[in-house]
Amino acid sequence: MRYLYAYGAIAIPATFITIVACYVSATSGPNIDLSLLAWAKIVSSLVLVLYIHLFNQHVAFFFMNLGMSRTRLYLSIFIIDIALFIVMITTACSEGMVVVRRRY
């Protein structure tokens, strides 16, 4: 449960970026390359974790006092964010909003 609470520090901007990625993939139709969206999400997630590391250290100190290491904190935030992205993109693909373009 504390891992989900750790994600709350970046939940709003991370969810916004995920929703924008889903919107772009839904409006682009078959012309979208999902690997580009995935890399954009990975880079934005790393930037948000870097933001916590540099500017919101009180969040890290709070979880360190609970017994979590910095590595576990940052890794849990990153994994939850990417998992949310995968679930939302998969839902968009299964609803027919996104057509996956395959390269041959």
LUMDO-584240 format. One line per 5 residues: number of its first residue (from 1); for each residue x, y, z of N, C-alpha, C. Coordinates in nm, 2 decimals, always signed. Atoms other than C-alpha are relative to their C-alpha. Example, Ala and Ser with C-alpha at 12.3 -4.5 7.8 and 13.67 -1.06 7.14 Angstrom:
# residues 2
1) +0.09/-0.12/+0.00/+1.23/-0.45/+0.78/+0.09/+0.12/+0.00 | -0.09/-0.11/+0.00/+1.37/-0.11/+0.71/-0.08/+0.11/+0.08
***
This chain:
# residues 104
1) +0.08/-0.12/+0.00/+0.00/+0.00/+0.00/+0.09/+0.13/+0.00 | -0.08/-0.12/+0.00/+0.28/+0.24/+0.07/+0.06/+0.03/-0.13 | -0.05/-0.02/+0.13/+0.40/+0.19/-0.28/-0.09/+0.09/-0.08 | +0.10/-0.08/+0.06/+0.08/+0.33/-0.41/+0.00/+0.15/+0.05 | -0.01/-0.13/-0.06/+0.11/+0.62/-0.17/+0.12/+0.08/-0.05
6) -0.12/-0.06/+0.05/+0.46/+0.69/-0.30/-0.03/+0.05/-0.14 | +0.04/-0.05/+0.13/+0.31/+0.72/-0.65/-0.08/+0.13/+0.00 | +0.08/-0.12/-0.01/+0.08/+0.99/-0.53/+0.08/+0.13/-0.02 | -0.08/-0.12/+0.01/+0.37/+1.24/-0.54/+0.01/+0.05/-0.15 | +0.00/-0.04/+0.15/+0.36/+1.23/-0.93/-0.12/-0.04/-0.07
11) +0.12/+0.06/+0.06/+0.02/+1.09/-0.99/-0.07/+0.09/-0.10 | +0.07/-0.09/+0.09/-0.14/+1.39/-1.15/+0.07/+0.03/-0.13 | -0.07/-0.02/+0.13/+0.13/+1.48/-1.41/+0.02/-0.13/-0.07 | -0.02/+0.13/+0.07/+0.20/+1.11/-1.48/-0.13/-0.04/-0.07 | +0.13/+0.04/+0.06/-0.17/+1.04/-1.54/-0.04/+0.09/-0.11
16) +0.03/-0.09/+0.11/-0.21/+1.35/-1.75/+0.08/-0.04/-0.13 | -0.08/+0.04/+0.11/+0.08/+1.24/-1.97/-0.05/-0.13/-0.06 | +0.05/+0.12/+0.05/-0.07/+0.89/-2.00/-0.13/+0.02/-0.08 | +0.12/-0.03/+0.07/-0.41/+1.03/-2.10/+0.03/+0.07/-0.13 | -0.03/-0.06/+0.13/-0.25/+1.25/-2.36/+0.06/-0.10/-0.10
21) -0.05/+0.11/+0.09/-0.06/+0.95/-2.50/-0.12/-0.08/-0.06 | +0.11/+0.07/+0.05/-0.39/+0.76/-2.52/-0.08/+0.08/-0.10 | +0.07/-0.08/+0.10/-0.56/+1.05/-2.69/+0.07/+0.01/-0.13 | -0.07/-0.01/+0.12/-0.29/+1.09/-2.94/-0.01/-0.13/-0.08 | +0.01/+0.13/+0.07/-0.30/+0.71/-3.02/-0.14/-0.02/-0.05
26) +0.14/+0.02/+0.05/-0.68/+0.72/-3.05/-0.03/+0.09/-0.12 | +0.03/-0.09/+0.11/-0.69/+1.02/-3.28/+0.09/-0.02/-0.12 | -0.09/+0.02/+0.11/-0.40/+0.92/-3.50/-0.04/-0.12/-0.09 | +0.05/+0.12/+0.08/-0.56/+0.59/-3.61/+0.12/-0.09/-0.03 | -0.11/+0.10/+0.03/-0.33/+0.35/-3.79/+0.13/+0.06/-0.03
31) -0.13/-0.07/+0.03/-0.06/+0.61/-3.84/+0.09/+0.02/+0.12 | -0.08/-0.02/-0.12/+0.07/+0.59/-3.49/+0.10/-0.11/+0.02 | -0.10/+0.10/-0.04/+0.38/+0.41/-3.38/+0.00/-0.01/+0.15 | +0.01/+0.01/-0.14/+0.32/+0.28/-3.03/+0.14/+0.00/+0.07 | -0.13/+0.00/-0.07/+0.69/+0.23/-2.96/+0.05/+0.15/+0.03
36) -0.03/-0.14/-0.03/+0.73/+0.61/-2.99/-0.07/+0.05/+0.12 | +0.07/-0.04/-0.12/+0.46/+0.67/-2.74/+0.06/-0.07/+0.13 | -0.05/+0.08/-0.11/+0.61/+0.40/-2.51/+0.13/+0.07/+0.05 | -0.12/-0.07/-0.04/+0.95/+0.57/-2.52/-0.02/+0.14/+0.06 | +0.03/-0.13/-0.06/+0.80/+0.91/-2.46/-0.05/-0.01/+0.14
41) +0.05/+0.02/-0.14/+0.62/+0.77/-2.15/+0.12/-0.04/+0.09 | -0.11/+0.04/-0.09/+0.94/+0.61/-2.02/+0.09/+0.12/+0.03 | -0.08/-0.12/-0.03/+1.14/+0.93/-2.06/-0.07/+0.10/+0.09 | +0.08/-0.09/-0.09/+0.86/+1.14/-1.90/+0.00/-0.06/+0.14 | +0.00/+0.06/-0.13/+0.84/+0.89/-1.61/+0.14/+0.02/+0.07
46) -0.14/-0.02/-0.06/+1.22/+0.92/-1.56/+0.02/+0.14/+0.04 | -0.01/-0.15/-0.03/+1.19/+1.30/-1.57/-0.07/+0.03/+0.13 | +0.08/-0.03/-0.12/+0.92/+1.29/-1.30/+0.07/-0.06/+0.12 | -0.07/+0.05/-0.11/+1.13/+1.06/-1.08/+0.12/+0.09/+0.03 | -0.11/-0.09/-0.02/+1.43/+1.29/-1.13/-0.05/+0.13/+0.07
51) +0.06/-0.11/-0.07/+1.20/+1.58/-1.02/-0.01/-0.03/+0.15 | +0.01/+0.04/-0.14/+1.13/+1.40/-0.70/+0.13/+0.00/+0.07 | -0.13/+0.01/-0.05/+1.49/+1.33/-0.65/+0.07/+0.14/+0.03 | -0.06/-0.13/-0.01/+1.60/+1.69/-0.70/-0.08/+0.10/+0.08 | +0.07/-0.11/-0.05/+1.32/+1.91/-0.59/-0.10/-0.04/+0.11
56) +0.09/+0.05/-0.10/+1.09/+1.70/-0.36/+0.06/-0.10/+0.09 | -0.07/+0.10/-0.09/+1.34/+1.53/-0.13/-0.08/-0.03/+0.12 | +0.07/+0.04/-0.12/+1.10/+1.55/+0.16/-0.09/-0.12/-0.02 | +0.08/+0.12/+0.03/+0.89/+1.28/-0.02/+0.09/-0.12/+0.02 | -0.10/+0.11/-0.02/+1.20/+1.06/-0.03/+0.03/-0.02/+0.14
61) -0.03/+0.01/-0.14/+1.29/+1.13/+0.33/-0.11/-0.06/+0.08 | +0.11/+0.06/-0.07/+0.94/+1.04/+0.44/+0.00/-0.15/-0.02 | +0.01/+0.15/+0.02/+0.95/+0.70/+0.28/+0.13/-0.07/+0.05 | -0.12/+0.05/-0.06/+1.31/+0.65/+0.39/-0.02/-0.03/+0.15 | +0.03/+0.01/-0.14/+1.18/+0.70/+0.75/-0.09/-0.12/+0.02
66) +0.08/+0.12/-0.01/+0.93/+0.42/+0.68/+0.07/-0.13/-0.03 | -0.08/+0.11/+0.03/+1.21/+0.19/+0.58/+0.02/-0.04/-0.14 | -0.02/+0.02/+0.15/+1.21/+0.22/+0.20/+0.13/+0.06/-0.04 | -0.12/-0.06/+0.06/+1.53/+0.28/+0.02/-0.04/+0.09/-0.11 | +0.03/-0.09/+0.12/+1.56/+0.55/-0.25/-0.02/-0.09/-0.12
71) +0.01/+0.08/+0.12/+1.61/+0.28/-0.51/-0.14/-0.07/-0.01 | +0.13/+0.07/-0.01/+1.29/+0.09/-0.40/-0.11/+0.10/-0.03 | +0.10/-0.11/+0.02/+1.10/+0.42/-0.39/-0.01/+0.04/-0.15 | +0.00/-0.04/+0.13/+1.20/+0.53/-0.73/-0.04/-0.11/-0.10 | +0.04/+0.11/+0.08/+1.16/+0.19/-0.88/-0.15/-0.03/+0.01
76) +0.15/+0.03/-0.02/+0.81/+0.14/-0.74/-0.08/+0.11/-0.07 | +0.07/-0.10/+0.07/+0.70/+0.48/-0.87/+0.01/-0.02/-0.15 | -0.02/+0.02/+0.15/+0.84/+0.40/-1.22/-0.08/-0.12/-0.04 | +0.08/+0.12/+0.04/+0.68/+0.05/-1.23/-0.15/+0.03/+0.00 | +0.14/-0.03/+0.00/+0.34/+0.17/-1.12/-0.04/+0.09/-0.11
81) +0.03/-0.09/+0.11/+0.35/+0.45/-1.38/+0.00/-0.07/-0.13 | +0.00/+0.08/+0.12/+0.45/+0.22/-1.66/-0.11/-0.10/-0.01 | +0.11/+0.09/+0.00/+0.19/-0.04/-1.55/-0.13/+0.07/-0.03 | +0.12/-0.07/+0.03/-0.08/+0.22/-1.56/-0.01/+0.04/-0.15 | +0.00/-0.03/+0.15/+0.03/+0.33/-1.91/-0.03/-0.13/-0.08
86) +0.02/+0.12/+0.07/+0.03/-0.03/-2.03/-0.15/-0.04/+0.00 | +0.14/+0.03/-0.02/-0.32/-0.09/-1.89/-0.09/+0.09/-0.09 | +0.08/-0.10/+0.07/-0.46/+0.23/-2.05/+0.02/-0.02/-0.15 | -0.02/+0.02/+0.14/-0.30/+0.17/-2.39/-0.06/-0.13/-0.05 | +0.06/+0.12/+0.03/-0.41/-0.19/-2.39/-0.15/+0.01/-0.01
91) +0.14/-0.03/+0.00/-0.76/-0.08/-2.31/-0.04/+0.07/-0.12 | +0.03/-0.08/+0.12/-0.75/+0.17/-2.59/+0.01/-0.09/-0.12 | -0.01/+0.09/+0.11/-0.63/-0.10/-2.83/-0.11/-0.10/-0.01 | +0.11/+0.10/+0.00/-0.89/-0.35/-2.73/-0.13/+0.06/-0.03 | +0.13/-0.07/+0.04/-1.17/-0.10/-2.77/+0.00/+0.04/-0.14
96) +0.00/-0.04/+0.14/-1.06/-0.05/-3.13/+0.04/+0.14/-0.03 | -0.04/-0.14/+0.02/-0.94/+0.30/-3.07/+0.13/+0.01/-0.08 | -0.13/+0.00/+0.05/-0.59/+0.22/-3.18/+0.02/-0.12/-0.09 | -0.04/+0.11/+0.09/-0.48/+0.01/-3.47/+0.16/-0.01/+0.01 | -0.14/+0.02/-0.01/-0.13/-0.13/-3.41/+0.06/-0.02/-0.14
101) -0.07/+0.01/+0.13/+0.10/-0.07/-3.71/+0.12/-0.09/+0.02 | -0.11/+0.10/-0.01/+0.34/-0.36/-3.77/+0.10/+0.03/-0.11 | -0.10/-0.02/+0.10/+0.67/-0.32/-3.94/+0.05/-0.14/-0.05 | -0.05/+0.13/+0.05/+0.78/-0.60/-4.17/+0.13/+0.01/-0.06
***
